[in-house]
């Protein structure tokens, strides 16, 4: 019995995907691999890169940030941020309070312990950055940073 033709497999779009690849899948692979490398360095202080980014964003805002502001600043969805905040709260690295001006809004702040851990983590981040630069080369890193900044701005509609 002959196999029935599959319109998806025979489509030009599918052939293009197989020949050219998919941009978002390449971005995902690059993100996953670079995140693993950075997380390897951050393991010394038991942080992931998203947690480090959260601490970094809060470190410069002593008054704290709303959960929405923090999510936008580090570029994650609120579900991911909420999960990370819960983990950081359990470790007494952040506090969440009700905002004084709006009881519906939560404000996140670093604790003194969170500030200390962030300071300990910064040199590990520098080591991760240096390792990636060594692996990819300064020229490629500079070009990649420039392109990714442009991509993010364009996708945000700026």
Secondary structure, DSSP 8 states (H G I E B T S, - for coil): ------TTTTSHHHHHHHHH--HHHHHHHHHHHHHHHHHHHHGGGT--HHHHHHHHHHHT-TT-EEHHHHHHHHT--HHHHHHHHHHHHHTTSEEEEE-SS-TT-EEEEE-HHHHHHHHHHHHHHHHHHHHHHHHH-HHHHHHHHHHHHHHHHHHTT-
